[in-house]
Amino acid sequence: MAHVISDECVSCGTCEGECPVGAISEGDGKYEIDADACVDCGACEAACPTGAISEA
């Protein structure tokens, strides 16, 4: 199951650089995770400074 980014996202971009498969991109007002590409490794969740990323 893919991770998701909540509205707590402040668009800092930290998560994008941590994703080993490039599943994270800048969206409209916050970053977004491509559920089809996400391998559920959790690297983005650990890197997020605001705790905006969690398991779906």
Biopython code that builds the backbone (N, CA, C, O; Angstrom):
import numpy as np
from Bio.PDB.StructureBuilder import StructureBuilder

atoms = [
    (1, "MET", "N", (0.855, -1.188, 0.000)),
    (1, "MET", "CA", (0.000, 0.000, 0.000)),
    (1, "MET", "C", (0.894, 1.243, 0.000)),
    (1, "MET", "O", (1.855, 1.316, 0.766)),
    (2, "ALA", "N", (0.592, 2.181, -0.825)),
    (2, "ALA", "CA", (1.403, 3.390, -0.984)),
    (2, "ALA", "C", (1.249, 4.343, 0.200)),
    (2, "ALA", "O", (0.258, 4.304, 0.929)),
    (3, "HIS", "N", (2.236, 5.182, 0.365)),
    (3, "HIS", "CA", (2.165, 6.242, 1.358)),
    (3, "HIS", "C", (1.397, 7.424, 0.752)),
    (3, "HIS", "O", (1.271, 7.534, -0.468)),
    (4, "VAL", "N", (0.892, 8.293, 1.611)),
    (4, "VAL", "CA", (0.175, 9.488, 1.171)),
    (4, "VAL", "C", (0.710, 10.706, 1.905)),
    (4, "VAL", "O", (1.262, 10.599, 3.000)),
    (5, "ILE", "N", (0.538, 11.858, 1.284)),
    (5, "ILE", "CA", (0.979, 13.122, 1.875)),
    (5, "ILE", "C", (-0.259, 13.935, 2.226)),
    (5, "ILE", "O", (-1.115, 14.178, 1.375)),
    (6, "SER", "N", (-0.347, 14.355, 3.485)),
    (6, "SER", "CA", (-1.511, 15.102, 3.965)),
    (6, "SER", "C", (-1.361, 16.598, 3.703)),
    (6, "SER", "O", (-0.353, 17.053, 3.164)),
    (7, "ASP", "N", (-2.373, 17.340, 4.091)),
    (7, "ASP", "CA", (-2.360, 18.795, 3.936)),
    (7, "ASP", "C", (-1.362, 19.478, 4.870)),
    (7, "ASP", "O", (-1.173, 20.692, 4.787)),
    (8, "GLU", "N", (-0.729, 18.724, 5.745)),
    (8, "GLU", "CA", (0.310, 19.276, 6.620)),
    (8, "GLU", "C", (1.595, 19.572, 5.837)),
    (8, "GLU", "O", (2.506, 20.220, 6.354)),
    (9, "CYS", "N", (1.661, 19.102, 4.607)),
    (9, "CYS", "CA", (2.831, 19.310, 3.746)),
    (9, "CYS", "C", (3.087, 20.805, 3.551)),
    (9, "CYS", "O", (2.174, 21.572, 3.245)),
    (10, "VAL", "N", (4.347, 21.203, 3.733)),
    (10, "VAL", "CA", (4.737, 22.604, 3.538)),
    (10, "VAL", "C", (5.555, 22.791, 2.255)),
    (10, "VAL", "O", (6.185, 23.830, 2.057)),
    (11, "SER", "N", (5.538, 21.778, 1.393)),
    (11, "SER", "CA", (6.220, 21.819, 0.094)),
    (11, "SER", "C", (7.705, 22.111, 0.193)),
    (11, "SER", "O", (8.249, 22.872, -0.607)),
    (12, "CYS", "N", (8.366, 21.505, 1.181)),
    (12, "CYS", "CA", (9.807, 21.732, 1.341)),
    (12, "CYS", "C", (10.625, 20.915, 0.352)),
    (12, "CYS", "O", (11.757, 21.281, 0.035)),
    (13, "GLY", "N", (10.057, 19.796, -0.147)),
    (13, "GLY", "CA", (10.743, 18.983, -1.138)),
    (13, "GLY", "C", (11.689, 17.935, -0.587)),
    (13, "GLY", "O", (12.301, 17.199, -1.360)),
    (14, "THR", "N", (11.824, 17.849, 0.713)),
    (14, "THR", "CA", (12.734, 16.881, 1.320)),
    (14, "THR", "C", (12.395, 15.456, 0.903)),
    (14, "THR", "O", (13.290, 14.667, 0.597)),
    (15, "CYS", "N", (11.130, 15.129, 0.889)),
    (15, "CYS", "CA", (10.686, 13.770, 0.564)),
    (15, "CYS", "C", (11.045, 13.365, -0.861)),
    (15, "CYS", "O", (11.411, 12.216, -1.108)),
    (16, "GLU", "N", (10.943, 14.292, -1.782)),
    (16, "GLU", "CA", (11.197, 13.991, -3.195)),
    (16, "GLU", "C", (12.601, 13.433, -3.386)),
    (16, "GLU", "O", (12.792, 12.467, -4.125)),
    (17, "GLY", "N", (13.571, 14.032, -2.731)),
    (17, "GLY", "CA", (14.953, 13.583, -2.854)),
    (17, "GLY", "C", (15.229, 12.259, -2.172)),
    (17, "GLY", "O", (16.202, 11.584, -2.511)),
    (18, "GLU", "N", (14.405, 11.875, -1.228)),
    (18, "GLU", "CA", (14.597, 10.629, -0.500)),
    (18, "GLU", "C", (13.971, 9.422, -1.188)),
    (18, "GLU", "O", (14.324, 8.288, -0.867)),
    (19, "CYS", "N", (13.063, 9.635, -2.116)),
    (19, "CYS", "CA", (12.348, 8.535, -2.767)),
    (19, "CYS", "C", (13.269, 7.806, -3.745)),
    (19, "CYS", "O", (13.741, 8.411, -4.708)),
    (20, "PRO", "N", (13.533, 6.509, -3.514)),
    (20, "PRO", "CA", (14.459, 5.780, -4.388)),
    (20, "PRO", "C", (13.892, 5.447, -5.770)),
    (20, "PRO", "O", (14.643, 5.070, -6.669)),
    (21, "VAL", "N", (12.587, 5.581, -5.945)),
    (21, "VAL", "CA", (11.984, 5.247, -7.234)),
    (21, "VAL", "C", (11.366, 6.450, -7.945)),
    (21, "VAL", "O", (10.730, 6.291, -8.987)),
    (22, "GLY", "N", (11.544, 7.639, -7.396)),
    (22, "GLY", "CA", (11.043, 8.852, -8.034)),
    (22, "GLY", "C", (9.531, 8.954, -8.076)),
    (22, "GLY", "O", (8.968, 9.503, -9.023)),
    (23, "ALA", "N", (8.866, 8.423, -7.047)),
    (23, "ALA", "CA", (7.398, 8.413, -7.024)),
    (23, "ALA", "C", (6.793, 9.708, -6.498)),
    (23, "ALA", "O", (5.572, 9.865, -6.512)),
    (24, "ILE", "N", (7.622, 10.634, -6.037)),
    (24, "ILE", "CA", (7.117, 11.869, -5.439)),
    (24, "ILE", "C", (7.400, 13.048, -6.359)),
    (24, "ILE", "O", (8.504, 13.195, -6.885)),
    (25, "SER", "N", (6.385, 13.882, -6.544)),
    (25, "SER", "CA", (6.547, 15.072, -7.377)),
    (25, "SER", "C", (5.752, 16.226, -6.769)),
    (25, "SER", "O", (4.845, 16.026, -5.961)),
    (26, "GLU", "N", (6.119, 17.426, -7.179)),
    (26, "GLU", "CA", (5.427, 18.613, -6.682)),
    (26, "GLU", "C", (4.053, 18.695, -7.322)),
    (26, "GLU", "O", (3.916, 18.655, -8.545)),
    (27, "GLY", "N", (3.043, 18.811, -6.477)),
    (27, "GLY", "CA", (1.672, 18.916, -6.964)),
    (27, "GLY", "C", (1.130, 20.310, -6.748)),
    (27, "GLY", "O", (1.892, 21.262, -6.582)),
    (28, "ASP", "N", (-0.155, 20.429, -6.748)),
    (28, "ASP", "CA", (-0.832, 21.708, -6.565)),
    (28, "ASP", "C", (-0.947, 22.028, -5.079)),
    (28, "ASP", "O", (-1.890, 21.592, -4.419)),
    (29, "GLY", "N", (0.003, 22.785, -4.554)),
    (29, "GLY", "CA", (-0.026, 23.194, -3.156)),
    (29, "GLY", "C", (0.677, 22.256, -2.199)),
    (29, "GLY", "O", (0.939, 22.637, -1.059)),
    (30, "LYS", "N", (0.990, 21.044, -2.622)),
    (30, "LYS", "CA", (1.733, 20.097, -1.792)),
    (30, "LYS", "C", (2.326, 19.028, -2.696)),
    (30, "LYS", "O", (1.949, 18.909, -3.862)),
    (31, "TYR", "N", (3.246, 18.258, -2.157)),
    (31, "TYR", "CA", (3.837, 17.176, -2.933)),
    (31, "TYR", "C", (2.863, 16.004, -2.983)),
    (31, "TYR", "O", (1.994, 15.866, -2.122)),
    (32, "GLU", "N", (3.021, 15.157, -4.009)),
    (32, "GLU", "CA", (2.130, 14.023, -4.203)),
    (32, "GLU", "C", (2.949, 12.768, -4.456)),
    (32, "GLU", "O", (4.050, 12.830, -5.001)),
    (33, "ILE", "N", (2.397, 11.623, -4.053)),
    (33, "ILE", "CA", (3.043, 10.338, -4.264)),
    (33, "ILE", "C", (2.253, 9.551, -5.297)),
    (33, "ILE", "O", (1.042, 9.376, -5.162)),
    (34, "ASP", "N", (2.937, 9.082, -6.323)),
    (34, "ASP", "CA", (2.321, 8.240, -7.340)),
    (34, "ASP", "C", (2.163, 6.845, -6.742)),
    (34, "ASP", "O", (3.149, 6.125, -6.582)),
    (35, "ALA", "N", (0.947, 6.462, -6.417)),
    (35, "ALA", "CA", (0.672, 5.189, -5.751)),
    (35, "ALA", "C", (1.127, 3.994, -6.572)),
    (35, "ALA", "O", (1.506, 2.967, -6.008)),
    (36, "ASP", "N", (1.095, 4.108, -7.883)),
    (36, "ASP", "CA", (1.505, 2.998, -8.740)),
    (36, "ASP", "C", (3.020, 2.802, -8.730)),
    (36, "ASP", "O", (3.502, 1.689, -8.940)),
    (37, "ALA", "N", (3.764, 3.867, -8.491)),
    (37, "ALA", "CA", (5.221, 3.787, -8.491)),
    (37, "ALA", "C", (5.802, 3.554, -7.098)),
    (37, "ALA", "O", (6.916, 3.044, -6.971)),
    (38, "CYS", "N", (5.066, 3.920, -6.064)),
    (38, "CYS", "CA", (5.537, 3.801, -4.681)),
    (38, "CYS", "C", (5.801, 2.336, -4.323)),
    (38, "CYS", "O", (4.966, 1.468, -4.578)),
    (39, "VAL", "N", (6.975, 2.069, -3.727)),
    (39, "VAL", "CA", (7.327, 0.714, -3.301)),
    (39, "VAL", "C", (7.167, 0.547, -1.792)),
    (39, "VAL", "O", (7.581, -0.466, -1.229)),
    (40, "ASP", "N", (6.570, 1.534, -1.145)),
    (40, "ASP", "CA", (6.243, 1.471, 0.278)),
    (40, "ASP", "C", (7.470, 1.247, 1.167)),
    (40, "ASP", "O", (7.411, 0.482, 2.129)),
    (41, "CYS", "N", (8.565, 1.908, 0.846)),
    (41, "CYS", "CA", (9.791, 1.730, 1.628)),
    (41, "CYS", "C", (9.814, 2.578, 2.892)),
    (41, "CYS", "O", (10.509, 2.240, 3.850)),
    (42, "GLY", "N", (9.056, 3.686, 2.906)),
    (42, "GLY", "CA", (8.980, 4.537, 4.082)),
    (42, "GLY", "C", (10.068, 5.591, 4.198)),
    (42, "GLY", "O", (10.101, 6.327, 5.184)),
    (43, "ALA", "N", (10.947, 5.681, 3.232)),
    (43, "ALA", "CA", (12.035, 6.663, 3.287)),
    (43, "ALA", "C", (11.498, 8.086, 3.361)),
    (43, "ALA", "O", (12.039, 8.925, 4.081)),
    (44, "CYS", "N", (10.439, 8.350, 2.618)),
    (44, "CYS", "CA", (9.853, 9.689, 2.608)),
    (44, "CYS", "C", (9.226, 10.027, 3.962)),
    (44, "CYS", "O", (9.346, 11.151, 4.449)),
    (45, "GLU", "N", (8.562, 9.048, 4.558)),
    (45, "GLU", "CA", (7.912, 9.265, 5.854)),
    (45, "GLU", "C", (8.942, 9.641, 6.912)),
    (45, "GLU", "O", (8.711, 10.546, 7.714)),
    (46, "ALA", "N", (10.068, 8.954, 6.914)),
    (46, "ALA", "CA", (11.130, 9.229, 7.886)),
    (46, "ALA", "C", (11.775, 10.593, 7.648)),
    (46, "ALA", "O", (12.240, 11.226, 8.596)),
    (47, "ALA", "N", (11.809, 11.051, 6.404)),
    (47, "ALA", "CA", (12.472, 12.307, 6.058)),
    (47, "ALA", "C", (11.600, 13.540, 6.262)),
    (47, "ALA", "O", (12.127, 14.646, 6.385)),
    (48, "CYS", "N", (10.292, 13.380, 6.301)),
    (48, "CYS", "CA", (9.382, 14.528, 6.359)),
    (48, "CYS", "C", (9.483, 15.272, 7.693)),
    (48, "CYS", "O", (9.233, 14.688, 8.747)),
    (49, "PRO", "N", (9.847, 16.555, 7.652)),
    (49, "PRO", "CA", (10.007, 17.325, 8.894)),
    (49, "PRO", "C", (8.691, 17.689, 9.583)),
    (49, "PRO", "O", (8.693, 18.046, 10.761)),
    (50, "THR", "N", (7.577, 17.604, 8.868)),
    (50, "THR", "CA", (6.285, 17.975, 9.477)),
    (50, "THR", "C", (5.411, 16.768, 9.788)),
    (50, "THR", "O", (4.314, 16.927, 10.324)),
    (51, "GLY", "N", (5.878, 15.562, 9.462)),
    (51, "GLY", "CA", (5.086, 14.371, 9.712)),
    (51, "GLY", "C", (3.873, 14.261, 8.828)),
    (51, "GLY", "O", (2.873, 13.657, 9.215)),
    (52, "ALA", "N", (3.945, 14.837, 7.640)),
    (52, "ALA", "CA", (2.796, 14.882, 6.725)),
    (52, "ALA", "C", (2.618, 13.598, 5.905)),
    (52, "ALA", "O", (1.634, 13.454, 5.179)),
    (53, "ILE", "N", (3.563, 12.675, 6.022)),
    (53, "ILE", "CA", (3.493, 11.462, 5.217)),
    (53, "ILE", "C", (3.192, 10.263, 6.113)),
    (53, "ILE", "O", (3.803, 10.069, 7.163)),
    (54, "SER", "N", (2.226, 9.466, 5.654)),
    (54, "SER", "CA", (1.854, 8.266, 6.410)),
    (54, "SER", "C", (1.432, 7.174, 5.447)),
    (54, "SER", "O", (1.256, 7.415, 4.252)),
    (55, "GLU", "N", (1.269, 5.958, 5.984)),
    (55, "GLU", "CA", (0.764, 4.859, 5.166)),
    (55, "GLU", "C", (-0.689, 5.107, 4.841)),
    (55, "GLU", "O", (-1.441, 5.608, 5.677)),
    (56, "ALA", "N", (-1.089, 4.762, 3.637)),
    (56, "ALA", "CA", (-2.476, 4.960, 3.203)),
    (56, "ALA", "C", (-3.395, 3.990, 3.915)),
    (56, "ALA", "O", (-4.604, 4.002, 3.683)),
]
sb = StructureBuilder()
sb.init_structure("model")
sb.init_model(0)
sb.init_chain("A")
sb.init_seg("    ")
for serial, (resi, resn, name, xyz) in enumerate(atoms, 1):
    if name == "N":
        sb.init_residue(resn, " ", resi, " ")
    sb.init_atom(name, np.array(xyz, "f"), 0.0, 1.0, " ", f" {name:<3s}", serial, name[0])
structure = sb.get_structure()
